[in-house]
Amino acid sequence: MSAVALPSRLVHPPVVYGDDRLETSSVKILAANANSSYSPTSGNRIVFNIPSFSSKVFINPKRSYIMYNIKKTGTAADSRLVDGTPWIQRMTLKGGATMLEDIQNYALLERLEALTEPTDHAESRAWLTGDYSDVVRKNSDGSTSKAKTILDRAIAEQSEAGGRCYTKPLLSGVIGKGQEYYVPIGMIGGTSQALQCEVFLAENSQVVTRGVGVTDTPGYELSEVALFLEVVSLPERAMAKFNSAILSGGTLKLPYKTTRCFQQHIGSSQSHIDFNIVENAKDAEKVILAMRPQSKVSNYTNADINASGTNDALKIDDAFALRGGENSGSVVSKYILRHGTKQVPPAPVEVRDNAGTTPSILHSLSSCDMLNRSTRLTSIDVDGNPRFENNDFFIQVGLKSSDDPIENGLNTNGSPIEFKLDLSSNNTDLSLFAFVLANYHLNVGSNGSVRMTEGSQ
């Protein structure tokens, strides 16, 4: 008789018991350069020294986050914090003398990643992250009354003496939310710390939106900034088996992904762009391109900060309003990415005049295996248009041949990535930002030494 299969839920499988000697705890790490407050003009960097704890300790990066108090300075009613409180401009992570990550334009990358999250996720976390944009959209209801109530409350909280407590996920590929594996912090050598995470504060104009007609220069202050890590301590027996199995070759290899950012600037009269991205990566997974008006990169944005005007005012406008969509003033009509003789996609993505930029968005989602994901990017704005046609357009080009966990991305060594882009209209000077996501390895030797290698293997 041939073998047959029975329903998996027919019989409850035996429970596998975990080792009750495994210990976990949450560790609060304060800044090494401790100040009572931090601002772009006084104490504009924060350093976290992460100790090795002991040889048996690992970090569970899925439970890592930054918590902080942020207070808006200046006249309370004149401004509000940009959604998501994007106060991190740059983040670096070092293991000994080895630079493992250097994420520049961190705040913009944070905004782009947030746009790929589901809308309900953002709504339910508004008071945790300081991003009220989806709550405001949901509560417009044909009038601005509900939205105004929400924003007035947020502005009041952010202007109080103690500020408002929010949290940020870490975009670090090593110790942040994208890391799938425990980090062997106890094996990394170092005299005062195993890893050093340093964050640099963004300018006031990038974190605070001024009200209509306001010319003052409001700012922000941070206090009680802390890095929270969950540390896991293995029992001696488990650690001995781990060392025997993993360190048999003398090195532990921890895979991680991180991004590097490249910039280019164009004038308002330019409609064709050749953006050469000189990135030397063995296994690049994705290129993300976003466009911002140059005026917003370096100056304050003035907008209806509490929805006191018409419904049109609820179309969120802040320092990170993006160009490229049909209603943005700088409309993408065609693009393609080239590396050597390879083109991604094989033929240019083209958009017909006055027909919307949906083809660009569909290719972005498809090439990055997000086609069936419900994202904030594709949700409806208060004026009935999709958000990507207003102020949330960006391009993603996936470089992996499949989403399998293998090395099948693009080897960019030897020649630049050429991003060719056409605009059907452009009414402002633009700053272009290209983020390249690639795979690397953190290699930890049995003597605690650290080095970084490219690729997935």
TALINSUL-V977616 format. One record per run of one state. SS is the DSSP state (A for helix, B for strand, O for the rest). FROM is the first residue (numbers start at 1). LEN is the number of residues. If there is no record, write none. Layout:
# TALINSUL-V977616
ss: (SS | SS)
from: (FROM | FROM)
len: (LEN | LEN)
This chain:
# TALINSUL-V977616
ss: (O | B | O | B | O | B | O | B | O | B | O | A | B | O | B | O | B | O | A | O | A | O | A | O | A | O | A | O | B | O | B | O | A | O | B | O | A | B | O | B | O | A | O | B | O | B | O | B | A | O | B | O | A | O | B | O | B | O | B | O | A | O | B | O | B | A | O | B | O | B | O | B | O | B | O | B | O)
from: (1 | 23 | 31 | 38 | 40 | 42 | 43 | 45 | 51 | 57 | 74 | 76 | 79 | 82 | 88 | 96 | 98 | 105 | 106 | 116 | 119 | 125 | 126 | 130 | 133 | 139 | 145 | 160 | 164 | 169 | 183 | 184 | 185 | 188 | 195 | 202 | 204 | 208 | 211 | 219 | 234 | 236 | 250 | 251 | 267 | 272 | 278 | 284 | 294 | 299 | 302 | 303 | 311 | 315 | 322 | 325 | 330 | 340 | 342 | 351 | 358 | 368 | 380 | 381 | 386 | 387 | 390 | 395 | 399 | 410 | 411 | 417 | 427 | 430 | 446 | 450 | 455)
len: (22 | 8 | 7 | 2 | 2 | 1 | 2 | 6 | 6 | 17 | 2 | 3 | 3 | 6 | 8 | 2 | 7 | 1 | 10 | 3 | 6 | 1 | 4 | 3 | 6 | 6 | 15 | 4 | 5 | 14 | 1 | 1 | 3 | 7 | 7 | 2 | 4 | 3 | 8 | 15 | 2 | 14 | 1 | 16 | 5 | 6 | 6 | 10 | 5 | 3 | 1 | 8 | 4 | 7 | 3 | 5 | 10 | 2 | 9 | 7 | 10 | 12 | 1 | 5 | 1 | 3 | 5 | 4 | 11 | 1 | 6 | 10 | 3 | 16 | 4 | 5 | 3)
